[in-house]
């Protein structure tokens, strides 16, 4: 009888232990999943960003990118260590120590998330340099131009009014006049925008070939010779000294964060936004189809804007 009771007690203890081990195993798997949450979510929901990171880190060869990725994942190993210690403490009945390791794991997780968010914001916030806006109405027209930015204007000429925008009289040849009688060839602004660039397609061009490349590319994108000359004379002095320039035209991504509102509504809108960075080595990148970005023919009241961003990679850009 006594042996039966002992056997029964041992069976209960064994079942209890197995139940505890099962619960802890499920709990441990859940914590592992949480530890790798950013990677799992990235694979499921954000494959485009993974391609962006691959291009950024593995094709740029700069040590700053490796430092950035290392920093963003700095707390991964401590999290896994705290996870293991917590699991082990609970398994052997030391709930107090198990809770302590869970708290440490949670702190490391929060630090990891904060650092990851900070590094993401660091990457995608850039300065939109010299976007200039040309206005070509069919007849003399009073025009209002406003910007809706995911960011802020840091400089403009003539001065941009955040509430009212620009109000000018536009001539068919593109000449603009403000209410004070001052004349301008275009509207100029610069600002910080939180753009999420697409680096999956573009061009890798030798520095010495950049001018000729831009002449052809800007023609395909719908700029006139005069507009293209303004563009090239602004950007090429910075680009033609590099070994290579990786160039992508971000018009779609740019329009998501920089909306151009013109009244009266134009018949044709041409926007050219170039994102580029220098590279010491050639970068293998899928060519971009420029013919689908802007209208092929200008009709009626036409608005043209061009600008760009130099993508300075790393912590110290």
BAFI-3210 file (N, C-alpha, C; in Angstrom, 3 decimals, decimal comma, padded with zeros to 6 digits):
// residues 317
n [1|2|3|4|5|6|7|8|9|10|11|12|13|14|15|16|17|18|19|20|21|22|23|24|25|26|27|28|29|30|31|32|33|34|35|36|37|38|39|40|41|42|43|44|45|46|47|48|49|50|51|52|53|54|55|56|57|58|59|60|61|62|63|64|65|66|67|68|69|70|71|72|73|74|75|76|77|78|79|80|81|82|83|84|85|86|87|88|89|90|91|92|93|94|95|96|97|98|99|100|101|102|103|104|105|106|107|108|109|110|111|112|113|114|115|116|117|118|119|120|121|122|123|124|125|126|127|128|129|130|131|132|133|134|135|136|137|138|139|140|141|142|143|144|145|146|147|148|149|150|151|152|153|154|155|156|157|158|159|160|161|162|163|164|165|166|167|168|169|170|171|172|173|174|175|176|177|178|179|180|181|182|183|184|185|186|187|188|189|190|191|192|193|194|195|196|197|198|199|200|201|202|203|204|205|206|207|208|209|210|211|212|213|214|215|216|217|218|219|220|221|222|223|224|225|226|227|228|229|230|231|232|233|234|235|236|237|238|239|240|241|242|243|244|245|246|247|248|249|250|251|252|253|254|255|256|257|258|259|260|261|262|263|264|265|266|267|268|269|270|271|272|273|274|275|276|277|278|279|280|281|282|283|284|285|286|287|288|289|290|291|292|293|294|295|296|297|298|299|300|301|302|303|304|305|306|307|308|309|310|311|312|313|314|315|316|317]
n.u [000,834|001,886|003,953|002,465|001,363|003,676|004,488|002,354|002,613|005,111|004,496|002,703|004,398|006,184|004,452|003,723|006,207|006,752|004,643|005,332|007,765|006,859|005,263|007,228|008,879|007,226|006,917|009,588|010,081|008,372|009,628|012,034|011,095|010,178|012,632|013,779|012,115|012,242|013,593|011,998|009,548|010,556|011,187|008,613|006,938|008,444|010,175|011,233|012,676|014,675|016,116|016,972|018,643|020,535|021,725|022,702|024,545|026,171|027,025|028,264|030,663|031,628|032,881|031,263|028,627|028,631|029,109|026,757|024,766|025,710|025,433|022,642|021,856|022,974|022,087|021,156|022,543|022,889|020,142|019,404|021,021|019,941|017,430|017,943|018,991|016,764|014,887|016,201|016,300|013,552|012,914|014,229|012,924|013,511|011,962|012,245|014,803|014,371|012,419|013,978|015,837|014,071|013,243|015,671|015,961|013,777|014,539|016,820|015,561|013,929|015,934|017,113|015,025|014,641|017,149|017,126|014,951|015,916|018,177|016,934|015,453|017,602|018,679|016,737|016,111|016,718|018,281|016,502|017,801|018,032|015,396|013,774|011,160|009,478|007,164|004,906|002,511|-000,171|-000,974|-000,547|-000,766|-002,157|-000,716|-000,808|001,305|001,838|003,450|003,295|004,821|006,513|008,222|010,283|010,617|013,714|015,001|014,127|013,486|011,875|010,748|009,049|005,741|004,431|001,724|000,312|001,804|003,471|002,681|002,455|002,831|002,745|004,403|004,088|006,692|007,925|008,825|008,588|006,768|006,544|004,271|005,493|006,771|009,177|011,272|011,685|013,344|012,489|010,917|012,460|013,467|014,696|014,899|014,375|013,484|011,642|012,297|011,778|013,906|014,175|016,438|016,688|016,748|018,511|021,420|024,882|027,477|030,462|032,489|033,581|031,879|029,479|028,254|027,494|025,807|023,729|022,723|021,431|019,670|018,047|016,795|015,169|013,549|012,059|012,936|013,746|016,437|017,460|016,528|017,745|020,407|020,581|020,212|022,417|024,635|024,452|024,726|026,834|029,528|029,986|029,906|031,443|034,049|034,219|034,951|032,911|029,406|026,431|023,256|019,884|016,508|014,077|011,341|008,689|008,866|009,618|007,400|005,627|006,334|006,598|004,445|003,154|001,186|-000,698|-002,360|-004,035|-004,968|-002,438|-001,955|000,069|002,527|005,832|008,199|011,383|013,482|016,525|018,416|021,576|024,827|028,327|030,722|033,500|033,901|032,537|029,001|026,646|023,586|020,129|019,015|017,110|013,893|013,368|011,496|008,896|008,374|007,689|005,366|005,471|004,995|004,533|001,675|-000,586|-000,930|002,043|003,974|007,139|009,509|012,664|015,127|017,159|018,919|021,886|023,038|024,487|026,177|026,330|027,338|028,346|027,361]
n.v [-001,201|001,227|001,451|001,772|004,317|005,839|005,421|006,571|009,235|009,846|009,611|011,719|013,845|013,552|013,951|016,569|017,820|017,320|018,729|021,297|021,555|021,458|023,777|025,687|025,239|026,032|028,688|029,476|029,165|031,113|033,399|033,311|033,760|036,377|037,548|037,531|039,175|041,454|040,547|038,442|039,772|041,469|039,690|038,780|041,041|043,115|042,893|044,505|046,430|044,821|044,249|046,813|047,240|045,264|046,213|048,603|047,829|045,649|046,335|048,739|048,910|050,477|051,077|052,328|051,545|048,893|049,273|050,568|048,574|046,671|048,096|048,419|045,873|045,233|044,315|041,770|039,306|039,468|039,370|036,783|035,338|036,109|035,055|032,282|031,908|032,648|030,705|028,409|028,951|028,962|026,342|024,917|025,756|028,211|030,850|033,559|034,338|033,716|035,619|037,911|037,614|037,710|040,359|041,630|040,697|041,962|044,663|044,719|044,142|046,419|048,378|047,479|047,839|050,637|051,536|050,421|051,753|054,374|054,172|053,605|055,967|057,638|056,788|057,335|060,027|062,780|065,533|067,390|068,692|071,691|071,568|072,893|074,781|075,107|077,071|076,942|078,385|078,585|081,118|084,403|083,965|083,912|082,181|079,777|078,008|075,279|073,326|070,089|068,472|065,615|066,485|069,411|072,774|074,282|076,372|078,871|080,525|082,723|083,724|081,169|080,855|079,234|078,896|080,038|079,419|079,911|082,780|083,832|085,582|083,986|083,661|082,530|081,860|081,023|082,922|084,400|086,491|088,249|089,719|092,079|092,862|091,637|089,532|086,093|083,113|080,637|078,799|078,230|075,813|074,220|071,420|069,239|065,920|062,956|060,487|057,280|055,549|053,764|051,524|049,464|049,548|051,258|053,067|052,533|054,600|055,668|058,245|060,134|059,840|060,842|063,308|063,019|060,842|061,960|063,913|062,347|060,844|062,811|063,895|061,747|061,792|064,036|066,699|069,951|071,229|073,535|073,300|070,889|071,674|073,433|071,557|069,762|071,489|072,092|069,630|068,053|069,075|067,981|065,287|064,305|063,835|061,501|057,956|056,158|056,713|055,924|056,028|056,763|057,363|058,814|059,410|058,399|057,566|059,998|061,630|060,597|061,769|064,415|066,468|068,302|071,026|072,753|075,617|077,365|073,968|072,093|070,914|069,199|067,548|067,339|065,720|065,372|063,563|062,906|060,483|059,853|058,341|058,255|055,795|053,664|051,402|049,482|048,972|046,444|046,775|046,676|048,001|051,035|051,835|054,654|055,766|055,521|057,217|059,992|062,136|061,845|063,910|067,422|069,150|071,847|073,810|073,554|072,138|071,900|070,215|069,784|068,095|066,748|064,276|063,731|060,726|060,252|057,907|056,196|056,940|059,509|061,427]
n.w [000,000|000,875|-000,969|-003,289|-002,830|-002,787|-005,415|-006,743|-005,902|-006,982|-009,701|-010,007|-009,448|-011,566|-013,754|-013,216|-013,456|-016,160|-017,291|-016,458|-017,780|-020,399|-020,535|-020,024|-022,206|-024,334|-023,592|-023,760|-026,537|-027,500|-026,439|-027,829|-030,401|-030,035|-029,530|-032,015|-033,380|-035,106|-037,342|-038,247|-038,779|-040,691|-042,816|-043,387|-043,833|-044,975|-047,235|-049,192|-047,747|-046,703|-048,977|-049,520|-047,265|-047,775|-050,150|-049,126|-047,083|-047,984|-050,493|-050,401|-048,989|-046,889|-043,617|-041,789|-042,257|-041,453|-038,753|-038,075|-038,470|-036,657|-034,259|-034,168|-033,601|-031,231|-028,748|-029,099|-028,502|-025,592|-024,966|-025,780|-024,000|-021,486|-021,871|-021,939|-019,309|-017,787|-018,529|-017,574|-014,797|-014,104|-014,710|-012,741|-010,537|-009,361|-009,092|-008,484|-009,423|-012,051|-012,770|-012,494|-014,596|-016,708|-016,583|-017,161|-019,761|-020,961|-020,682|-022,323|-024,720|-025,112|-025,331|-027,696|-029,547|-029,410|-030,327|-032,874|-034,074|-033,937|-035,609|-038,015|-038,486|-038,713|-041,102|-043,128|-043,107|-045,006|-046,748|-048,999|-051,789|-053,511|-054,851|-057,570|-059,013|-061,976|-063,817|-066,444|-067,885|-070,351|-070,907|-069,448|-065,971|-062,696|-060,111|-057,523|-055,380|-053,320|-050,763|-049,424|-047,027|-045,716|-043,527|-043,396|-044,611|-045,047|-046,288|-048,645|-051,796|-053,875|-050,557|-048,834|-047,739|-045,050|-044,577|-046,757|-049,010|-052,184|-054,108|-057,290|-060,425|-063,435|-066,554|-069,994|-070,895|-068,624|-066,845|-063,623|-061,373|-058,352|-055,866|-055,248|-057,491|-058,069|-060,050|-061,049|-062,169|-061,388|-058,662|-055,616|-053,215|-050,219|-047,989|-045,113|-045,467|-044,770|-046,394|-047,825|-049,504|-052,643|-053,514|-055,254|-057,999|-060,595|-061,600|-062,153|-062,577|-064,088|-062,696|-064,507|-066,635|-065,890|-066,602|-069,341|-069,049|-067,483|-069,223|-071,175|-069,536|-068,302|-070,495|-071,216|-068,991|-069,355|-069,180|-070,479|-072,580|-071,361|-068,691|-068,030|-068,207|-066,014|-063,982|-064,344|-064,102|-061,448|-060,026|-061,156|-060,565|-058,030|-058,504|-060,652|-059,896|-058,535|-058,240|-058,965|-059,437|-057,908|-059,047|-058,647|-059,580|-057,754|-057,996|-057,435|-054,707|-053,668|-054,206|-052,385|-049,991|-050,475|-051,546|-054,240|-054,656|-056,857|-058,004|-060,522|-061,447|-062,995|-066,414|-067,158|-065,289|-064,370|-062,569|-061,233|-059,297|-057,980|-056,375|-055,067|-054,569|-053,861|-054,892|-054,356|-055,781|-058,528|-058,621|-058,777|-060,166|-060,950|-064,010|-064,301|-065,555|-067,199|-068,833|-067,975|-065,909|-066,112|-067,995|-071,585|-073,344|-073,259|-072,407|-072,460|-069,453|-067,817|-065,236|-063,833|-061,872|-060,390|-058,410|-055,740|-053,699|-051,955|-050,910|-048,059|-046,523|-043,385|-039,932|-039,646|-041,448]
ca.u [000,000|002,797|004,659|001,527|001,269|004,934|004,462|001,372|003,202|006,172|003,846|002,175|005,542|006,715|003,526|003,828|007,460|006,608|003,753|006,107|008,734|006,128|004,895|008,445|009,356|006,380|007,289|010,911|009,951|007,774|010,621|012,982|010,430|010,223|014,013|014,079|010,901|012,487|014,000|010,829|008,645|011,197|011,008|007,204|006,253|009,279|011,248|011,857|013,667|015,819|016,923|017,620|019,746|021,582|022,445|023,387|025,647|027,088|027,506|028,867|032,017|032,061|032,834|030,213|027,399|028,769|028,937|025,336|024,037|026,150|024,816|021,208|021,623|023,928|021,500|020,604|023,195|022,437|018,753|019,392|021,606|018,945|016,366|018,398|019,075|015,399|014,315|016,872|015,880|012,176|012,904|014,700|012,088|013,944|011,116|012,749|015,884|013,766|011,807|015,051|016,379|013,056|013,311|016,865|015,654|012,878|015,320|017,641|014,652|013,555|017,117|017,277|013,982|014,930|018,307|016,731|014,125|016,801|019,023|016,071|015,202|018,872|018,927|015,808|015,928|017,715|018,024|016,133|018,634|017,645|014,227|013,329|009,857|009,217|005,748|004,735|001,104|-000,378|-001,099|-000,211|-001,680|-001,866|-000,532|-000,466|002,034|002,035|004,136|002,905|006,034|006,807|009,482|010,168|011,411|014,781|015,332|013,370|013,658|011,445|010,389|007,843|004,834|003,929|000,259|-000,230|002,646|003,939|001,724|003,228|002,277|003,597|004,315|004,289|008,113|008,424|009,192|007,687|006,813|005,759|003,407|006,346|007,375|010,448|011,199|012,438|013,219|011,833|010,750|013,533|013,365|015,409|014,298|014,612|012,337|011,805|012,023|012,209|014,352|014,217|017,752|016,721|017,024|019,220|022,550|026,217|028,105|031,784|032,435|033,891|030,786|028,232|027,619|026,832|024,689|022,626|022,116|020,509|018,635|017,130|015,980|014,134|012,664|011,171|013,452|014,272|017,889|017,751|016,305|018,795|021,658|020,531|020,387|023,776|025,607|024,371|025,140|028,050|030,775|030,167|029,821|032,359|035,353|034,132|035,236|031,612|028,212|025,229|022,203|018,515|015,519|013,148|010,154|007,532|009,112|009,667|006,040|004,947|006,697|006,672|003,336|003,162|-000,207|-000,653|-003,660|-004,936|-004,381|-001,705|-002,287|001,219|003,459|007,068|009,018|012,614|014,198|017,670|019,161|022,845|025,948|029,608|031,230|034,856|033,877|031,277|027,889|025,749|022,230|019,221|018,739|015,805|013,191|013,061|010,441|007,562|008,301|007,019|004,716|006,397|004,680|003,997|000,442|-001,250|-000,185|003,037|004,782|008,335|010,332|013,774|015,929|017,813|019,551|023,105|022,886|025,751|025,951|027,119|026,958|028,859|027,038]
ca.v [000,000|002,367|001,555|002,330|005,760|006,452|005,395|007,565|010,565|010,043|009,815|013,076|014,758|013,444|014,619|018,003|018,287|017,333|019,845|022,527|021,614|021,795|025,196|026,481|025,109|026,915|030,042|029,740|029,348|032,433|034,437|033,286|034,448|037,803|038,003|037,709|039,749|042,392|039,802|037,700|040,739|041,956|038,716|038,621|042,253|044,223|042,363|045,630|047,041|043,920|044,483|048,116|047,051|044,488|047,142|049,593|047,300|044,747|046,875|050,064|048,666|051,440|050,502|052,947|050,766|047,716|049,758|050,868|047,319|046,073|048,826|048,163|044,512|045,064|043,663|040,460|038,234|039,502|038,928|035,319|034,850|036,284|034,100|030,961|031,890|032,686|029,370|027,478|029,245|028,503|024,885|024,392|026,239|029,491|031,822|034,913|034,575|033,682|036,927|038,886|037,488|038,167|041,820|041,999|040,434|043,006|045,894|044,584|044,216|047,823|049,071|047,056|048,482|052,071|051,729|050,098|052,853|055,515|053,976|053,703|057,380|058,205|056,432|057,801|061,474|063,373|066,902|067,583|069,812|072,509|071,401|074,133|074,585|075,960|077,174|077,320|078,449|078,917|082,578|084,958|083,354|083,987|080,787|079,476|076,747|074,884|072,062|069,257|067,675|064,815|067,122|070,860|073,642|074,952|077,617|079,045|081,814|083,682|083,117|080,349|081,063|077,906|078,865|080,414|078,958|080,978|083,368|084,531|085,694|083,188|083,914|081,296|081,515|080,570|084,036|084,524|087,795|088,264|090,890|093,272|093,149|090,935|088,461|084,872|082,084|079,467|078,802|077,403|075,456|073,066|071,003|067,886|065,060|061,571|059,666|055,878|055,372|052,448|051,350|048,187|049,794|052,518|053,017|052,773|055,359|056,213|059,678|060,906|059,674|061,271|064,398|062,472|060,009|062,809|064,531|061,380|060,462|063,931|063,994|060,711|062,161|065,104|068,055|070,639|071,426|074,577|072,720|069,886|072,397|073,865|070,362|069,233|072,445|072,056|068,362|067,417|069,386|067,092|063,881|063,812|063,506|060,199|056,787|055,758|057,269|055,104|057,020|056,283|058,439|058,440|060,242|057,831|057,667|061,426|062,161|060,143|062,617|065,808|066,677|069,611|071,424|073,937|076,140|076,354|072,641|071,988|069,808|068,286|067,695|066,569|065,833|064,576|063,547|062,003|060,088|059,299|058,295|057,897|054,465|053,416|050,213|049,366|048,324|045,742|047,204|046,508|049,297|051,625|052,275|056,068|056,217|055,402|058,077|061,260|062,193|062,000|065,134|068,512|069,696|072,832|074,384|072,550|072,388|071,053|070,326|068,845|068,212|065,475|064,061|062,921|059,779|060,111|056,750|056,078|057,719|060,870|062,057]
ca.w [000,000|000,978|-002,251|-004,261|-002,583|-003,247|-006,884|-007,176|-005,689|-007,986|-010,996|-010,015|-009,554|-012,923|-014,651|-012,947|-014,035|-017,614|-017,623|-016,295|-018,865|-021,631|-020,488|-020,148|-023,577|-025,143|-023,206|-024,312|-027,982|-027,676|-026,173|-028,944|-031,506|-029,727|-029,654|-033,434|-033,956|-036,202|-038,515|-038,722|-039,395|-041,906|-043,876|-043,736|-044,267|-045,419|-048,058|-049,898|-046,872|-046,591|-050,173|-049,312|-046,321|-048,438|-051,027|-048,292|-046,284|-048,643|-051,759|-050,228|-048,529|-045,887|-042,279|-040,990|-042,370|-040,592|-037,396|-037,903|-038,305|-035,401|-033,158|-034,132|-033,099|-030,146|-027,595|-029,439|-027,738|-024,189|-024,862|-025,838|-022,759|-020,420|-022,152|-021,497|-017,847|-017,264|-018,760|-016,677|-013,426|-013,927|-014,775|-011,465|-009,445|-008,795|-009,784|-008,259|-010,372|-013,383|-013,014|-012,676|-015,945|-017,647|-016,560|-017,927|-021,173|-021,415|-020,799|-023,530|-025,865|-025,283|-025,857|-029,081|-030,355|-029,469|-031,192|-034,242|-034,566|-034,132|-036,783|-039,188|-038,723|-039,173|-042,494|-044,137|-043,126|-045,877|-047,183|-050,399|-052,202|-054,655|-055,713|-058,202|-059,639|-063,133|-064,162|-067,849|-068,302|-071,767|-070,938|-068,136|-065,000|-061,265|-059,684|-056,133|-055,243|-051,924|-050,505|-048,273|-046,819|-044,530|-043,173|-043,222|-045,486|-044,304|-046,989|-049,889|-052,470|-052,860|-049,278|-048,832|-046,618|-044,687|-044,631|-048,070|-050,106|-053,065|-055,034|-058,318|-061,774|-064,319|-067,987|-070,778|-071,026|-067,333|-065,967|-062,476|-060,721|-057,114|-055,685|-055,131|-058,790|-058,245|-061,050|-060,743|-063,214|-060,798|-057,210|-055,046|-051,799|-049,690|-046,727|-044,601|-045,726|-044,309|-047,576|-047,787|-050,889|-053,279|-054,142|-055,964|-059,416|-060,829|-062,522|-061,621|-063,657|-063,783|-062,437|-065,711|-067,599|-065,267|-067,343|-070,526|-068,581|-067,051|-070,403|-071,774|-068,567|-068,085|-071,712|-071,090|-067,892|-069,788|-069,011|-071,658|-072,531|-070,373|-067,355|-067,808|-067,968|-064,612|-063,156|-064,481|-063,569|-059,988|-059,433|-061,691|-059,867|-056,881|-058,874|-061,685|-059,322|-057,865|-059,076|-059,499|-058,817|-057,986|-059,270|-058,809|-059,643|-056,690|-058,160|-056,738|-053,256|-053,354|-054,214|-051,170|-048,843|-050,918|-052,476|-054,870|-054,905|-057,712|-058,414|-061,079|-061,627|-064,268|-067,319|-067,197|-064,168|-064,533|-061,355|-061,309|-058,025|-058,091|-055,174|-055,536|-053,635|-054,455|-054,569|-054,836|-056,632|-059,275|-057,928|-059,686|-059,865|-062,084|-064,651|-064,057|-066,758|-067,011|-069,751|-067,354|-064,731|-066,409|-069,313|-072,707|-074,075|-072,451|-072,949|-071,624|-068,327|-067,413|-064,042|-063,810|-060,665|-060,252|-057,192|-055,430|-052,408|-051,898|-049,816|-047,347|-045,688|-042,157|-038,756|-039,635|-042,725]
c.u [000,877|003,552|003,766|001,404|002,514|004,960|003,518|001,928|004,279|005,584|003,291|003,299|006,091|005,802|003,596|005,087|007,370|005,720|004,503|007,124|008,070|005,785|006,121|009,009|008,557|006,737|008,645|010,876|009,371|008,775|011,681|012,396|010,456|011,637|014,380|012,936|011,178|012,851|012,819|009,854|009,237|010,995|009,560|006,657|007,127|010,448|011,964|012,943|014,886|016,734|017,659|018,824|020,883|022,408|023,284|024,664|026,661|027,626|028,240|030,294|032,516|031,891|031,716|028,918|027,457|028,582|027,463|024,543|024,419|025,491|023,347|020,888|022,490|023,375|020,923|021,212|022,854|021,000|018,660|019,972|020,600|017,780|016,731|018,443|017,686|014,739|014,888|016,433|014,467|012,105|013,305|014,019|012,498|013,202|011,646|013,845|015,357|013,133|012,875|015,622|015,368|013,050|014,519|016,639|014,781|013,617|016,173|016,783|014,271|014,725|017,322|016,285|014,265|016,082|017,952|015,899|015,000|017,649|018,207|015,790|016,456|019,072|018,033|015,599|017,067|017,331|017,713|016,833|018,165|016,495|013,836|012,075|009,693|007,717|005,624|003,244|001,007|-000,552|-000,740|-001,261|-001,205|-001,846|-000,191|000,177|002,248|002,726|003,507|004,021|005,919|008,192|009,265|011,049|012,454|015,229|014,502|013,651|012,836|010,919|009,043|007,039|004,182|002,417|-000,261|000,577|003,248|002,762|002,497|002,390|003,243|003,326|004,548|005,753|008,737|008,825|008,132|007,875|005,972|004,995|004,205|007,038|008,719|010,272|012,117|012,295|012,488|011,641|011,744|013,216|014,310|014,773|014,697|013,348|012,653|011,406|012,529|012,627|014,285|015,540|017,844|017,035|017,707|020,357|023,838|027,049|029,495|031,686|032,622|032,779|029,465|027,514|026,854|025,653|023,491|021,954|021,065|019,360|017,605|016,256|014,842|013,107|011,836|011,678|013,898|015,783|018,260|017,608|017,388|020,140|021,711|020,818|021,852|024,803|025,580|025,017|026,501|029,353|031,034|030,342|030,933|033,758|035,374|034,518|033,967|030,527|027,069|024,043|020,861|017,584|014,313|011,796|008,962|007,694|009,112|008,262|005,246|005,193|006,773|005,604|003,348|001,726|-000,197|-002,076|-003,437|-004,214|-003,679|-002,189|-001,182|002,133|004,643|007,910|010,200|013,319|015,283|018,274|020,453|023,836|027,196|030,022|032,635|034,910|032,565|030,244|026,966|024,310|021,373|018,891|017,288|015,182|012,724|011,865|009,062|007,373|007,482|006,327|005,724|006,203|004,112|002,761|-000,140|-000,331|000,732|003,821|005,936|009,075|011,483|014,534|016,587|018,385|020,845|022,981|024,251|025,570|026,802|026,682|027,275|028,551|026,774]
c.v [001,262|002,578|002,145|003,844|006,491|006,524|006,459|008,979|010,862|010,308|011,224|014,093|014,758|014,151|016,141|018,581|018,365|018,484|021,166|022,672|022,003|023,271|026,074|026,414|026,028|028,372|030,423|029,971|030,728|033,545|034,479|034,024|035,951|038,359|038,279|038,418|040,633|041,664|039,046|038,636|041,292|040,999|038,641|039,858|043,238|043,758|043,469|046,269|046,153|044,086|045,808|047,968|046,267|045,390|048,115|049,024|046,539|045,286|048,193|050,007|049,640|050,877|051,101|052,147|049,520|048,121|050,025|049,596|046,642|046,758|048,529|046,791|044,193|044,208|042,283|039,342|038,280|039,045|037,414|034,706|034,953|035,327|032,716|030,874|031,893|031,318|028,361|027,688|028,751|026,986|024,265|025,059|027,552|030,620|033,245|035,250|034,578|035,015|037,996|038,827|037,923|039,702|042,301|041,798|041,544|044,339|045,865|044,693|045,665|048,622|048,747|047,766|049,974|052,344|051,455|051,211|054,073|055,372|054,059|055,160|058,068|057,964|057,211|059,314|062,100|064,803|066,914|068,848|070,390|071,924|072,776|073,836|075,613|075,930|077,687|077,315|078,790|080,422|083,101|084,521|083,613|082,559|080,731|078,091|076,463|073,528|071,370|068,245|066,781|065,267|068,618|071,580|074,353|076,256|077,670|080,422|081,808|082,963|082,405|080,629|079,730|077,795|079,064|079,886|080,118|081,487|084,224|084,668|084,999|083,539|082,610|080,888|081,074|081,682|084,205|085,891|087,751|089,573|092,191|093,630|092,486|089,755|087,300|083,899|080,839|079,692|077,804|077,073|074,302|072,689|069,596|067,068|063,637|060,643|058,245|055,487|053,923|052,344|050,064|048,359|051,144|052,311|053,233|053,362|055,812|057,722|060,515|060,840|060,250|062,350|063,879|061,594|060,877|063,516|063,606|061,050|061,573|064,184|062,969|061,071|063,407|066,511|068,634|070,796|072,459|074,039|071,700|070,555|072,917|072,694|069,916|070,179|072,488|070,785|067,847|067,826|068,505|065,638|063,411|063,494|062,130|059,077|056,313|056,528|056,276|056,066|056,312|057,486|058,032|059,151|059,698|057,950|059,128|062,018|061,717|061,085|064,093|066,033|068,133|069,960|072,755|074,320|077,364|075,037|072,537|070,803|068,762|068,593|066,766|066,797|064,867|064,689|062,479|061,744|059,430|059,198|057,835|056,500|054,309|052,268|050,171|048,581|047,703|046,073|047,091|047,864|049,742|052,083|053,706|056,535|056,210|056,393|059,335|061,217|062,452|063,340|066,170|069,080|070,693|073,431|073,303|073,029|071,394|071,289|069,339|069,133|066,878|065,437|063,273|062,024|059,558|059,056|056,824|057,025|059,199|061,603|063,542]
c.w [000,000|-000,323|-003,333|-004,105|-003,082|-004,774|-007,429|-007,036|-006,727|-009,369|-011,108|-010,183|-010,974|-013,926|-014,482|-013,582|-015,552|-018,062|-017,536|-017,418|-020,180|-021,672|-020,680|-021,570|-024,508|-024,869|-023,817|-025,807|-028,282|-027,470|-027,272|-030,140|-031,280|-029,893|-031,107|-034,158|-035,164|-037,489|-039,121|-039,417|-040,684|-043,066|-044,330|-044,422|-045,031|-046,266|-048,817|-049,039|-046,697|-047,802|-050,071|-048,389|-046,955|-049,340|-050,219|-047,681|-047,120|-049,973|-051,608|-049,681|-047,462|-044,480|-041,442|-041,060|-041,481|-039,126|-037,092|-037,655|-036,991|-034,212|-033,022|-033,562|-031,883|-029,009|-027,904|-028,600|-026,246|-024,024|-024,877|-024,569|-021,609|-020,616|-021,640|-019,982|-017,204|-017,384|-017,766|-015,225|-013,167|-013,894|-013,453|-010,272|-008,826|-009,519|-009,644|-009,271|-011,800|-013,742|-013,251|-014,091|-017,004|-017,720|-017,371|-019,423|-021,741|-021,604|-022,078|-024,781|-026,155|-025,862|-027,329|-029,989|-030,518|-030,424|-032,646|-034,851|-034,852|-035,373|-038,057|-039,518|-039,246|-040,660|-043,444|-044,132|-043,924|-046,213|-048,670|-050,878|-053,531|-055,476|-056,262|-059,006|-060,760|-063,426|-065,593|-068,205|-069,789|-071,970|-069,554|-067,109|-063,583|-060,717|-058,203|-056,072|-053,756|-051,861|-049,306|-048,067|-045,600|-044,077|-043,029|-044,226|-044,631|-044,971|-048,268|-050,467|-053,759|-051,614|-049,356|-047,574|-046,272|-044,779|-046,046|-049,246|-050,868|-053,912|-056,024|-059,586|-062,717|-065,773|-068,751|-070,925|-069,698|-066,392|-064,877|-061,833|-059,464|-056,982|-055,570|-056,437|-059,014|-059,197|-060,678|-061,909|-062,717|-059,306|-056,627|-053,589|-051,482|-048,360|-046,339|-044,806|-045,276|-045,441|-047,359|-049,207|-051,343|-054,035|-054,955|-057,447|-059,569|-061,797|-061,749|-062,764|-063,216|-063,615|-063,677|-066,761|-067,088|-066,070|-068,553|-070,133|-068,220|-068,229|-071,008|-070,829|-068,405|-069,315|-071,660|-070,018|-068,193|-069,587|-070,350|-071,516|-071,465|-068,947|-067,029|-067,525|-066,534|-063,680|-063,157|-063,876|-062,045|-059,422|-059,900|-061,003|-058,650|-057,294|-059,794|-061,168|-058,665|-058,816|-059,770|-058,764|-059,008|-057,978|-059,416|-058,826|-058,806|-056,812|-057,377|-055,225|-052,815|-053,280|-052,981|-049,994|-049,200|-051,986|-052,948|-055,259|-055,630|-058,105|-059,306|-061,375|-062,978|-065,101|-067,353|-066,017|-064,404|-063,281|-061,476|-059,970|-058,086|-056,711|-055,640|-054,387|-054,376|-054,004|-055,128|-055,833|-057,399|-058,477|-058,971|-059,304|-061,116|-062,696|-064,423|-065,382|-066,549|-067,830|-069,111|-066,208|-064,985|-067,762|-070,428|-073,419|-073,101|-073,153|-071,963|-070,579|-067,758|-066,199|-064,031|-062,501|-060,758|-058,964|-056,907|-054,034|-052,612|-050,678|-049,169|-046,285|-044,435|-041,073|-038,936|-040,918|-042,546]
res [x|x|x|x|x|x|x|x|x|x|x|x|x|x|x|x|x|x|x|x|x|x|x|x|x|x|x|x|x|x|x|x|x|x|x|x|x|x|x|x|x|x|x|x|x|x|x|x|x|x|x|x|x|x|x|x|x|x|x|x|x|x|x|x|x|x|x|x|x|x|x|x|x|x|x|x|x|x|x|x|x|x|x|x|x|x|x|x|x|x|x|x|x|x|x|x|x|x|x|x|x|x|x|x|x|x|x|x|x|x|x|x|x|x|x|x|x|x|x|x|x|x|x|x|x|x|x|x|x|x|x|x|x|x|x|x|x|x|x|x|x|x|x|x|x|x|x|x|x|x|x|x|x|x|x|x|x|x|x|x|x|x|x|x|x|x|x|x|x|x|x|x|x|x|x|x|x|x|x|x|x|x|x|x|x|x|x|x|x|x|x|x|x|x|x|x|x|x|x|x|x|x|x|x|x|x|x|x|x|x|x|x|x|x|x|x|x|x|x|x|x|x|x|x|x|x|x|x|x|x|x|x|x|x|x|x|x|x|x|x|x|x|x|x|x|x|x|x|x|x|x|x|x|x|x|x|x|x|x|x|x|x|x|x|x|x|x|x|x|x|x|x|x|x|x|x|x|x|x|x|x|x|x|x|x|x|x|x|x|x|x|x|x|x|x|x|x|x|x|x|x|x|x|x|x|x|x|x|x|x|x|x|x|x|x|x|x]
***
